[in-house]
Amino acid sequence: MNLTDFIVTISIAIAVGFVLGFFTNSMVSQVRRHWLNRHLSYFKKYKNKDDAL
């Protein structure tokens, strides 16, 4: 494996990692927002119950 192949492989790996990280980050934030909305509505619904905490 010569130096050019090594540099190309590294740059491809960095690009793929960046794209995967970006998609994973957006998916995680969407799931977190969905989870927070669900739990906020649950807490509003059961605001007066002790077992909601």
N, CA, C, O and CB atoms as a CASP TS submission, in Angstrom:
PFRMAT TS
TARGET T0000
AUTHOR 0000-0000-0000
METHOD Language model
MODEL 1
PARENT N/A
ATOM      1  N   MET     1       0.858  -1.190   0.000  1.00  0.00           N
ATOM      2  CA  MET     1       0.000   0.000   0.000  1.00  0.00           C
ATOM      3  C   MET     1       0.894   1.240   0.000  1.00  0.00           C
ATOM      4  O   MET     1       1.643   1.467   0.950  1.00  0.00           O
ATOM      5  CB  MET     1      -0.971   0.005   1.240  1.00  0.00           C
ATOM      6  N   ASN     2       0.818   2.027  -1.045  1.00  0.00           N
ATOM      7  CA  ASN     2       1.659   3.217  -1.091  1.00  0.00           C
ATOM      8  C   ASN     2       0.959   4.412  -0.442  1.00  0.00           C
ATOM      9  O   ASN     2      -0.177   4.308   0.021  1.00  0.00           O
ATOM     10  CB  ASN     2       2.032   3.547  -2.538  1.00  0.00           C
ATOM     11  N   LEU     3       1.645   5.519  -0.418  1.00  0.00           N
ATOM     12  CA  LEU     3       1.181   6.679   0.341  1.00  0.00           C
ATOM     13  C   LEU     3      -0.099   7.272  -0.242  1.00  0.00           C
ATOM     14  O   LEU     3      -0.971   7.708   0.510  1.00  0.00           O
ATOM     15  CB  LEU     3       2.266   7.742   0.381  1.00  0.00           C
ATOM     16  N   THR     4      -0.227   7.295  -1.569  1.00  0.00           N
ATOM     17  CA  THR     4      -1.423   7.872  -2.194  1.00  0.00           C
ATOM     18  C   THR     4      -2.667   7.061  -1.840  1.00  0.00           C
ATOM     19  O   THR     4      -3.706   7.630  -1.506  1.00  0.00           O
ATOM     20  CB  THR     4      -1.254   7.937  -3.724  1.00  0.00           C
ATOM     21  N   ASP     5      -2.564   5.748  -1.912  1.00  0.00           N
ATOM     22  CA  ASP     5      -3.688   4.902  -1.517  1.00  0.00           C
ATOM     23  C   ASP     5      -4.046   5.133  -0.051  1.00  0.00           C
ATOM     24  O   ASP     5      -5.222   5.179   0.310  1.00  0.00           O
ATOM     25  CB  ASP     5      -3.357   3.419  -1.758  1.00  0.00           C
ATOM     26  N   PHE     6      -3.034   5.277   0.778  1.00  0.00           N
ATOM     27  CA  PHE     6      -3.273   5.498   2.204  1.00  0.00           C
ATOM     28  C   PHE     6      -4.026   6.808   2.427  1.00  0.00           C
ATOM     29  O   PHE     6      -4.984   6.842   3.200  1.00  0.00           O
ATOM     30  CB  PHE     6      -1.942   5.511   2.980  1.00  0.00           C
ATOM     31  N   ILE     7      -3.607   7.886   1.763  1.00  0.00           N
ATOM     32  CA  ILE     7      -4.254   9.193   1.927  1.00  0.00           C
ATOM     33  C   ILE     7      -5.689   9.143   1.405  1.00  0.00           C
ATOM     34  O   ILE     7      -6.600   9.687   2.029  1.00  0.00           O
ATOM     35  CB  ILE     7      -3.452  10.297   1.191  1.00  0.00           C
ATOM     36  N   VAL     8      -5.887   8.491   0.261  1.00  0.00           N
ATOM     37  CA  VAL     8      -7.242   8.383  -0.301  1.00  0.00           C
ATOM     38  C   VAL     8      -8.137   7.585   0.637  1.00  0.00           C
ATOM     39  O   VAL     8      -9.287   7.958   0.868  1.00  0.00           O
ATOM     40  CB  VAL     8      -7.207   7.719  -1.702  1.00  0.00           C
ATOM     41  N   THR     9      -7.614   6.485   1.181  1.00  0.00           N
ATOM     42  CA  THR     9      -8.404   5.666   2.104  1.00  0.00           C
ATOM     43  C   THR     9      -8.771   6.451   3.356  1.00  0.00           C
ATOM     44  O   THR     9      -9.903   6.376   3.832  1.00  0.00           O
ATOM     45  CB  THR     9      -7.635   4.397   2.489  1.00  0.00           C
ATOM     46  N   ILE    10      -7.818   7.200   3.886  1.00  0.00           N
ATOM     47  CA  ILE    10      -8.080   7.993   5.092  1.00  0.00           C
ATOM     48  C   ILE    10      -9.138   9.060   4.820  1.00  0.00           C
ATOM     49  O   ILE    10     -10.044   9.265   5.628  1.00  0.00           O
ATOM     50  CB  ILE    10      -6.782   8.652   5.598  1.00  0.00           C
ATOM     51  N   SER    11      -9.018   9.742   3.670  1.00  0.00           N
ATOM     52  CA  SER    11      -9.987  10.802   3.380  1.00  0.00           C
ATOM     53  C   SER    11     -11.378  10.215   3.142  1.00  0.00           C
ATOM     54  O   SER    11     -12.373  10.816   3.545  1.00  0.00           O
ATOM     55  CB  SER    11      -9.538  11.620   2.152  1.00  0.00           C
ATOM     56  N   ILE    12     -11.462   9.049   2.492  1.00  0.00           N
ATOM     57  CA  ILE    12     -12.763   8.398   2.291  1.00  0.00           C
ATOM     58  C   ILE    12     -13.351   7.989   3.640  1.00  0.00           C
ATOM     59  O   ILE    12     -14.547   8.155   3.879  1.00  0.00           O
ATOM     60  CB  ILE    12     -12.624   7.158   1.359  1.00  0.00           C
ATOM     61  N   ALA    13     -12.506   7.455   4.514  1.00  0.00           N
ATOM     62  CA  ALA    13     -12.989   7.049   5.836  1.00  0.00           C
ATOM     63  C   ALA    13     -13.485   8.252   6.628  1.00  0.00           C
ATOM     64  O   ALA    13     -14.502   8.171   7.318  1.00  0.00           O
ATOM     65  CB  ALA    13     -11.879   6.327   6.615  1.00  0.00           C
ATOM     66  N   ILE    14     -12.767   9.370   6.530  1.00  0.00           N
ATOM     67  CA  ILE    14     -13.192  10.586   7.236  1.00  0.00           C
ATOM     68  C   ILE    14     -14.520  11.091   6.678  1.00  0.00           C
ATOM     69  O   ILE    14     -15.406  11.491   7.434  1.00  0.00           O
ATOM     70  CB  ILE    14     -12.113  11.688   7.123  1.00  0.00           C
ATOM     71  N   ALA    15     -14.653  11.070   5.338  1.00  0.00           N
ATOM     72  CA  ALA    15     -15.899  11.548   4.737  1.00  0.00           C
ATOM     73  C   ALA    15     -17.076  10.657   5.125  1.00  0.00           C
ATOM     74  O   ALA    15     -18.153  11.150   5.461  1.00  0.00           O
ATOM     75  CB  ALA    15     -15.766  11.607   3.211  1.00  0.00           C
ATOM     76  N   VAL    16     -16.862   9.340   5.075  1.00  0.00           N
ATOM     77  CA  VAL    16     -17.943   8.415   5.450  1.00  0.00           C
ATOM     78  C   VAL    16     -18.292   8.573   6.922  1.00  0.00           C
ATOM     79  O   VAL    16     -19.467   8.565   7.288  1.00  0.00           O
ATOM     80  CB  VAL    16     -17.541   6.952   5.156  1.00  0.00           C
ATOM     81  N   GLY    17     -17.271   8.719   7.773  1.00  0.00           N
ATOM     82  CA  GLY    17     -17.536   8.919   9.193  1.00  0.00           C
ATOM     83  C   GLY    17     -18.291  10.212   9.456  1.00  0.00           C
ATOM     84  O   GLY    17     -19.177  10.260  10.310  1.00  0.00           O
ATOM     85  N   PHE    18     -17.935  11.268   8.713  1.00  0.00           N
ATOM     86  CA  PHE    18     -18.625  12.544   8.893  1.00  0.00           C
ATOM     87  C   PHE    18     -20.094  12.430   8.498  1.00  0.00           C
ATOM     88  O   PHE    18     -20.975  12.909   9.211  1.00  0.00           O
ATOM     89  CB  PHE    18     -17.942  13.643   8.072  1.00  0.00           C
ATOM     90  N   VAL    19     -20.354  11.783   7.342  1.00  0.00           N
ATOM     91  CA  VAL    19     -21.738  11.637   6.875  1.00  0.00           C
ATOM     92  C   VAL    19     -22.532  10.762   7.844  1.00  0.00           C
ATOM     93  O   VAL    19     -23.666  11.086   8.199  1.00  0.00           O
ATOM     94  CB  VAL    19     -21.775  11.029   5.448  1.00  0.00           C
ATOM     95  N   LEU    20     -21.928   9.650   8.268  1.00  0.00           N
ATOM     96  CA  LEU    20     -22.622   8.776   9.217  1.00  0.00           C
ATOM     97  C   LEU    20     -22.875   9.495  10.540  1.00  0.00           C
ATOM     98  O   LEU    20     -23.952   9.372  11.123  1.00  0.00           O
ATOM     99  CB  LEU    20     -21.809   7.496   9.461  1.00  0.00           C
ATOM    100  N   GLY    21     -21.883  10.241  11.009  1.00  0.00           N
ATOM    101  CA  GLY    21     -22.067  10.977  12.246  1.00  0.00           C
ATOM    102  C   GLY    21     -23.162  12.027  12.127  1.00  0.00           C
ATOM    103  O   GLY    21     -23.941  12.226  13.059  1.00  0.00           O
ATOM    104  N   PHE    22     -23.222  12.701  10.975  1.00  0.00           N
ATOM    105  CA  PHE    22     -24.248  13.716  10.779  1.00  0.00           C
ATOM    106  C   PHE    22     -25.642  13.090  10.788  1.00  0.00           C
ATOM    107  O   PHE    22     -26.551  13.592  11.450  1.00  0.00           O
ATOM    108  CB  PHE    22     -24.011  14.466   9.465  1.00  0.00           C
ATOM    109  N   PHE    23     -25.806  11.973  10.037  1.00  0.00           N
ATOM    110  CA  PHE    23     -27.112  11.306   9.999  1.00  0.00           C
ATOM    111  C   PHE    23     -27.484  10.755  11.362  1.00  0.00           C
ATOM    112  O   PHE    23     -28.634  10.864  11.786  1.00  0.00           O
ATOM    113  CB  PHE    23     -27.110  10.180   8.965  1.00  0.00           C
ATOM    114  N   THR    24     -26.506  10.157  12.059  1.00  0.00           N
ATOM    115  CA  THR    24     -26.797   9.607  13.387  1.00  0.00           C
ATOM    116  C   THR    24     -27.180  10.717  14.353  1.00  0.00           C
ATOM    117  O   THR    24     -28.093  10.554  15.162  1.00  0.00           O
ATOM    118  CB  THR    24     -25.586   8.828  13.930  1.00  0.00           C
ATOM    119  N   ASN    25     -26.483  11.848  14.270  1.00  0.00           N
ATOM    120  CA  ASN    25     -26.774  12.963  15.164  1.00  0.00           C
ATOM    121  C   ASN    25     -28.183  13.501  14.929  1.00  0.00           C
ATOM    122  O   ASN    25     -28.910  13.764  15.886  1.00  0.00           O
ATOM    123  CB  ASN    25     -25.744  14.081  14.974  1.00  0.00           C
ATOM    124  N   SER    26     -28.576  13.666  13.662  1.00  0.00           N
ATOM    125  CA  SER    26     -29.918  14.182  13.383  1.00  0.00           C
ATOM    126  C   SER    26     -30.986  13.170  13.804  1.00  0.00           C
ATOM    127  O   SER    26     -32.039  13.545  14.319  1.00  0.00           O
ATOM    128  CB  SER    26     -30.065  14.520  11.884  1.00  0.00           C
ATOM    129  N   MET    27     -30.698  11.862  13.576  1.00  0.00           N
ATOM    130  CA  MET    27     -31.665  10.847  13.983  1.00  0.00           C
ATOM    131  C   MET    27     -31.811  10.823  15.495  1.00  0.00           C
ATOM    132  O   MET    27     -32.924  10.713  16.009  1.00  0.00           O
ATOM    133  CB  MET    27     -31.248   9.468  13.470  1.00  0.00           C
ATOM    134  N   VAL    28     -30.680  10.926  16.222  1.00  0.00           N
ATOM    135  CA  VAL    28     -30.725  10.908  17.681  1.00  0.00           C
ATOM    136  C   VAL    28     -31.490  12.115  18.209  1.00  0.00           C
ATOM    137  O   VAL    28     -32.267  11.988  19.155  1.00  0.00           O
ATOM    138  CB  VAL    28     -29.307  10.882  18.263  1.00  0.00           C
ATOM    139  N   SER    29     -31.277  13.292  17.605  1.00  0.00           N
ATOM    140  CA  SER    29     -31.987  14.484  18.081  1.00  0.00           C
ATOM    141  C   SER    29     -33.484  14.368  17.796  1.00  0.00           C
ATOM    142  O   SER    29     -34.303  14.801  18.607  1.00  0.00           O
ATOM    143  CB  SER    29     -31.415  15.756  17.417  1.00  0.00           C
ATOM    144  N   GLN    30     -33.850  13.783  16.642  1.00  0.00           N
ATOM    145  CA  GLN    30     -35.274  13.586  16.355  1.00  0.00           C
ATOM    146  C   GLN    30     -35.899  12.622  17.349  1.00  0.00           C
ATOM    147  O   GLN    30     -36.997  12.867  17.849  1.00  0.00           O
ATOM    148  CB  GLN    30     -35.470  13.066  14.927  1.00  0.00           C
ATOM    149  N   VAL    31     -35.195  11.511  17.641  1.00  0.00           N
ATOM    150  CA  VAL    31     -35.726  10.533  18.596  1.00  0.00           C
ATOM    151  C   VAL    31     -35.829  11.158  19.982  1.00  0.00           C
ATOM    152  O   VAL    31     -36.800  10.931  20.704  1.00  0.00           O
ATOM    153  CB  VAL    31     -34.835   9.267  18.640  1.00  0.00           C
ATOM    154  N   ARG    32     -34.817  11.948  20.349  1.00  0.00           N
ATOM    155  CA  ARG    32     -34.843  12.582  21.671  1.00  0.00           C
ATOM    156  C   ARG    32     -35.993  13.569  21.768  1.00  0.00           C
ATOM    157  O   ARG    32     -36.661  13.644  22.799  1.00  0.00           O
ATOM    158  CB  ARG    32     -33.511  13.292  21.958  1.00  0.00           C
ATOM    159  N   ARG    33     -36.234  14.342  20.684  1.00  0.00           N
ATOM    160  CA  ARG    33     -37.345  15.295  20.699  1.00  0.00           C
ATOM    161  C   ARG    33     -38.675  14.553  20.818  1.00  0.00           C
ATOM    162  O   ARG    33     -39.554  14.966  21.574  1.00  0.00           O
ATOM    163  CB  ARG    33     -37.329  16.173  19.425  1.00  0.00           C
ATOM    164  N   HIS    34     -38.819  13.460  20.070  1.00  0.00           N
ATOM    165  CA  HIS    34     -40.042  12.653  20.131  1.00  0.00           C
ATOM    166  C   HIS    34     -40.247  12.097  21.534  1.00  0.00           C
ATOM    167  O   HIS    34     -41.354  12.146  22.072  1.00  0.00           O
ATOM    168  CB  HIS    34     -39.985  11.502  19.107  1.00  0.00           C
ATOM    169  N   TRP    35     -39.162  11.561  22.136  1.00  0.00           N
ATOM    170  CA  TRP    35     -39.236  10.990  23.477  1.00  0.00           C
ATOM    171  C   TRP    35     -39.607  12.056  24.492  1.00  0.00           C
ATOM    172  O   TRP    35     -40.435  11.820  25.372  1.00  0.00           O
ATOM    173  CB  TRP    35     -37.907  10.336  23.859  1.00  0.00           C
ATOM    174  N   LEU    36     -38.985  13.251  24.371  1.00  0.00           N
ATOM    175  CA  LEU    36     -39.286  14.336  25.303  1.00  0.00           C
ATOM    176  C   LEU    36     -40.736  14.785  25.170  1.00  0.00           C
ATOM    177  O   LEU    36     -41.404  15.024  26.175  1.00  0.00           O
ATOM    178  CB  LEU    36     -38.346  15.520  25.065  1.00  0.00           C
ATOM    179  N   ASN    37     -41.227  14.901  23.938  1.00  0.00           N
ATOM    180  CA  ASN    37     -42.626  15.316  23.742  1.00  0.00           C
ATOM    181  C   ASN    37     -43.570  14.287  24.342  1.00  0.00           C
ATOM    182  O   ASN    37     -44.565  14.646  24.971  1.00  0.00           O
ATOM    183  CB  ASN    37     -42.938  15.512  22.239  1.00  0.00           C
ATOM    184  N   ARG    38     -43.258  12.994  24.148  1.00  0.00           N
ATOM    185  CA  ARG    38     -44.116  11.952  24.688  1.00  0.00           C
ATOM    186  C   ARG    38     -44.146  12.017  26.207  1.00  0.00           C
ATOM    187  O   ARG    38     -45.212  11.916  26.816  1.00  0.00           O
ATOM    188  CB  ARG    38     -43.645  10.575  24.223  1.00  0.00           C
ATOM    189  N   HIS    39     -42.968  12.186  26.826  1.00  0.00           N
ATOM    190  CA  HIS    39     -42.923  12.195  28.277  1.00  0.00           C
ATOM    191  C   HIS    39     -43.489  13.485  28.857  1.00  0.00           C
ATOM    192  O   HIS    39     -44.049  13.474  29.954  1.00  0.00           O
ATOM    193  CB  HIS    39     -41.504  11.996  28.750  1.00  0.00           C
ATOM    194  N   LEU    40     -43.350  14.603  28.132  1.00  0.00           N
ATOM    195  CA  LEU    40     -43.957  15.833  28.616  1.00  0.00           C
ATOM    196  C   LEU    40     -45.477  15.734  28.600  1.00  0.00           C
ATOM    197  O   LEU    40     -46.133  16.189  29.537  1.00  0.00           O
ATOM    198  CB  LEU    40     -43.497  17.019  27.775  1.00  0.00           C
ATOM    199  N   SER    41     -46.044  15.147  27.552  1.00  0.00           N
ATOM    200  CA  SER    41     -47.499  14.976  27.522  1.00  0.00           C
ATOM    201  C   SER    41     -47.944  13.990  28.600  1.00  0.00           C
ATOM    202  O   SER    41     -49.011  14.154  29.191  1.00  0.00           O
ATOM    203  CB  SER    41     -47.960  14.491  26.130  1.00  0.00           C
ATOM    204  N   TYR    42     -47.119  12.956  28.858  1.00  0.00           N
ATOM    205  CA  TYR    42     -47.433  11.999  29.919  1.00  0.00           C
ATOM    206  C   TYR    42     -47.441  12.692  31.273  1.00  0.00           C
ATOM    207  O   TYR    42     -48.335  12.464  32.089  1.00  0.00           O
ATOM    208  CB  TYR    42     -46.424  10.837  29.922  1.00  0.00           C
ATOM    209  N   PHE    43     -46.442  13.541  31.511  1.00  0.00           N
ATOM    210  CA  PHE    43     -46.390  14.242  32.791  1.00  0.00           C
ATOM    211  C   PHE    43     -47.529  15.250  32.921  1.00  0.00           C
ATOM    212  O   PHE    43     -48.049  15.441  34.020  1.00  0.00           O
ATOM    213  CB  PHE    43     -45.047  14.949  32.952  1.00  0.00           C
ATOM    214  N   LYS    44     -47.922  15.890  31.841  1.00  0.00           N
ATOM    215  CA  LYS    44     -49.058  16.806  31.919  1.00  0.00           C
ATOM    216  C   LYS    44     -50.345  16.046  32.227  1.00  0.00           C
ATOM    217  O   LYS    44     -51.208  16.519  32.967  1.00  0.00           O
ATOM    218  CB  LYS    44     -49.206  17.593  30.606  1.00  0.00           C
ATOM    219  N   LYS    45     -50.451  14.833  31.628  1.00  0.00           N
ATOM    220  CA  LYS    45     -51.667  14.055  31.829  1.00  0.00           C
ATOM    221  C   LYS    45     -51.773  13.562  33.267  1.00  0.00           C
ATOM    222  O   LYS    45     -52.851  13.574  33.861  1.00  0.00           O
ATOM    223  CB  LYS    45     -51.705  12.873  30.864  1.00  0.00           C
ATOM    224  N   TYR    46     -50.615  13.119  33.830  1.00  0.00           N
ATOM    225  CA  TYR    46     -50.615  12.538  35.169  1.00  0.00           C
ATOM    226  C   TYR    46     -49.928  13.473  36.166  1.00  0.00           C
ATOM    227  O   TYR    46     -49.162  13.034  37.025  1.00  0.00           O
ATOM    228  CB  TYR    46     -49.920  11.167  35.157  1.00  0.00           C
ATOM    229  N   LYS    47     -50.218  14.766  36.033  1.00  0.00           N
ATOM    230  CA  LYS    47     -49.516  15.752  36.849  1.00  0.00           C
ATOM    231  C   LYS    47     -49.801  15.547  38.347  1.00  0.00           C
ATOM    232  O   LYS    47     -48.921  15.777  39.177  1.00  0.00           O
ATOM    233  CB  LYS    47     -49.922  17.171  36.423  1.00  0.00           C
ATOM    234  N   ASN    48     -50.989  15.129  38.688  1.00  0.00           N
ATOM    235  CA  ASN    48     -51.371  15.063  40.077  1.00  0.00           C
ATOM    236  C   ASN    48     -51.131  13.701  40.713  1.00  0.00           C
ATOM    237  O   ASN    48     -51.460  13.490  41.881  1.00  0.00           O
ATOM    238  CB  ASN    48     -52.796  15.426  40.209  1.00  0.00           C
ATOM    239  N   LYS    49     -50.549  12.762  39.934  1.00  0.00           N
ATOM    240  CA  LYS    49     -50.321  11.425  40.485  1.00  0.00           C
ATOM    241  C   LYS    49     -48.890  11.285  40.956  1.00  0.00           C
ATOM    242  O   LYS    49     -47.972  11.821  40.334  1.00  0.00           O
ATOM    243  CB  LYS    49     -50.644  10.344  39.447  1.00  0.00           C
ATOM    244  N   ASP    50     -48.694  10.575  42.040  1.00  0.00           N
ATOM    245  CA  ASP    50     -47.339  10.392  42.570  1.00  0.00           C
ATOM    246  C   ASP    50     -46.534   9.422  41.722  1.00  0.00           C
ATOM    247  O   ASP    50     -45.318   9.581  41.611  1.00  0.00           O
ATOM    248  CB  ASP    50     -47.395   9.894  44.010  1.00  0.00           C
ATOM    249  N   ASP    51     -47.171   8.414  41.117  1.00  0.00           N
ATOM    250  CA  ASP    51     -46.422   7.387  40.396  1.00  0.00           C
ATOM    251  C   ASP    51     -45.927   7.871  39.036  1.00  0.00           C
ATOM    252  O   ASP    51     -45.277   7.111  38.318  1.00  0.00           O
ATOM    253  CB  ASP    51     -47.282   6.157  40.214  1.00  0.00           C
ATOM    254  N   ALA    52     -46.216   9.111  38.669  1.00  0.00           N
ATOM    255  CA  ALA    52     -45.673   9.646  37.419  1.00  0.00           C
ATOM    256  C   ALA    52     -44.211  10.024  37.567  1.00  0.00           C
ATOM    257  O   ALA    52     -43.505  10.175  36.569  1.00  0.00           O
ATOM    258  CB  ALA    52     -46.477  10.858  36.965  1.00  0.00           C
ATOM    259  N   LEU    53     -43.746  10.181  38.806  1.00  0.00           N
ATOM    260  CA  LEU    53     -42.369  10.648  39.015  1.00  0.00           C
ATOM    261  C   LEU    53     -41.368   9.512  39.035  1.00  0.00           C
ATOM    262  O   LEU    53     -40.171   9.746  39.201  1.00  0.00           O
ATOM    263  CB  LEU    53     -42.271  11.422  40.308  1.00  0.00           C
TER
END
